[in-house]
Each structure stands twice: as C-alpha cells, then as structure tokens.
Amino acid sequence: MAAAGQVMTTSIVSLGARPDLVSTVASWLWREWGRHKGRTIEMVTDRLTAPLTAPGFEQTFARLSGDIPVATASLVNADLDARPDLSPWLAGVFVDPPFRGQGHAAALVRAVEDAARARGVGTLWLHTEHAAGLYAGLGWEAIGPEMDHQFAVTLMRRVWE
C-alpha cells in the first residue's frame, strides 16, 4: 500500500507480457462467474492460457496498482452462449473488491476498446448482470435482456464509426 499522501502508479499489461498473473486472474474469474456456470478453475486457466501459446485475436489485460494486480478485462471472440451470432466481446471485467471505485474498470474497458479498434473491430459486445450503468456512462448502448445460463443479463454494444 502507498504511504499517506503518496499516489500509487497504475499500469495495464497484457497477460501475454505477464503470464505470471494468469493464476490470479483465473481465480478471480472462476470465483466471480466460472464456478456458477459449472466451470473448473482449470477450464478458466486454460481459456486464459490458450492465447498466450497461440497468439491471435483474443487478449486479456490486467490493471496493476504499483506491482499489485487489481483488475482484469478481456477481448474475446465469444462470451454469451445464447448469442453465438455476435462477436467480438468485452468480457470478464473484474475489479478486486478492495480496489473498486477507483477507475480501474473504466481504464480496462478503454484498453479493450482500443485493442478492438486496433484489430479493425467496428462493434464490440458485452453482457452484464449488474453494471449496465457503468457501461452506459462509458458510451455503451443497452440492446436488451438476455439470459446467461440461469442469470438475467443486459446485452450492450459499443459501435465506432
């Protein structure tokens, strides 16, 4: 932790550059969503590791506060079983609870948007159970309700000209 009055520097790194963060990110994602959807920690770890061994479109980012990983988000091809027709996706936006409310999610959303635009993407999708307001404030448009397994979610999109 930073001393009183000291500002902690933040940075965003890809898991490709920091594969040592895979286990931390995998545990966050498994606890938050994976276990409720019948996934094992190994399945989540494999999904994060696959793009590292065979680089391609998908990419996962981590936000660091100093040297401490505090948040994550990914650019993925598919993220909602009910909508295989839509791609690509902003997925797995997660901020470790002690670090919430400090702008980490917004910074990661922008990093994923930048990565998508750099790959020529004109429309990016996401679904959220509880954070539609956050994304709307970042320029995302609510499209309507969907189901993600047994959970009601809001489908959203971001379109660039």
N, C-alpha and C positions, 0 to 999 in steps of 0.2 A: 504494500500500500504506500501511496505517496504521503510524505510528511505534510502537516498542516500548511496550507498556502502553496504547496507545490503542485503544479499541474502535471498529470501523467500523460505522456505522449501516447498516441494511438496510431495503429497502422492496420492495413488489410493485406493479408497474404493468401496466396492460393495453397491448397493442400499439396499441390504438386511441388511447390517450393519448400513446404514444411510438412513432410509426411509424418513427422513425429507428433503432429496434432490429430492424426486420424483417430486414435483411441479416445481422446477427449471428445471430439465432435461426434463420434459414433455413440458414445454413452449418452450424450445429451439428446441426440435424435431418437435413440431407442427408448429412453425413459419418457420423452415427451409424446412420441407418436408410435414408434415401432412396436412396442410390446402390446399396445392396444389393438394393433392391426394383425397380430399373430406372427410378427417377425421376430427373429432371434437377433441378439447382438452381433452374431457372426454375419447374418444377412445384411445388416446395416453397414458393418465394417467392409464387407465385400463390395457393396454398392459405392462406397467412398473410395475404395482402393482401385477398382477397375479402371477409372480414368487416369490413374497415376501410372499404370502399367501399359495401357494402350491409349495414349493421349488422343483426344478427339474433341467433340463439341462440348461435352459436359465438364463442369468445373465447380469445385466447392471452395469457398473463401472462409477465412477465419479473421475475426477482428481481435487485435491484441491491444491491451492497455498495458503499456510497458512491455514486459515479457509474458504477461498472463493472458491466455485465451479467454475471451469473454462472450463471444457471439459467433454465429455462423450463418451462411446462406449459400444456396446452390443454384446453378443454371443447369437444368436437366431437360432431357427430351420428353419424358412422360412423368406425370405425377398424380393423375386422377383417373382411376380405373374406369369410372363412369364416362369419361370423355377422352377416349383414345384418338379422337379426331383432332384434338388441339395439341399444338406443340410450337415452341418450347415453353418451359415453365420456370418461374422463380419458385424455389421450393426450400423447405427446411429452414426458414428464418427462425432462429432461436437465439435468445439472449439469456445467459446465465442469470438467475434471479437477483443476486446481489448487485448486478450491473445494469439493471433495467432502468429506463427513464433517463438515460444519458446520451441518447442519439445513436447508439450502436446499430440498432435495426435499420434506421434510415440510411446510415452510411453504407451498410451492406446491401440494401436494396439498390442504391445508386451504383454500387460496384457491379452487381449482377446486371443491371440495366446497361451499363457501359460495356460489359463483356458481350451481352447480346447484340447491341448495336455494332460492335466491332466485328461480329460474325455475320452482319448483314440482316439481322432479325428486324422485322417491322412491327411485329406484335408479340408480346410476351404475356403469358397467363399465370395466374396463381389462384389458389383457393385457401380460404381461411375460415376457421371456426369462430374466432373471437376478435380479430384485429382489422376488420373492414375499415374502420375509421382511420387507423394508422395509414393504410394503403391509399385511401381516398385523399388524405392530406398530402400524399406524395404524388398525386396525379393519376392514380389508378381508377378505373371505372368499374362499378359493380354491374355485372351482367345478369345475375340471378342466382337462385338457390340450386344447389346440387347436393348429392349425398356422397360422402367418402366413407365407405364401409357403412357403419351404423350412425355416422355423425353427419348432422346437417351443416353444410358449409356455404359460403358465399363465393361464387365464381367471379373473378375480376380479371381485367385486362389492361394492358398499357400499350398504346399504339403510338408510333413515331411516324412522322411524315417523311 
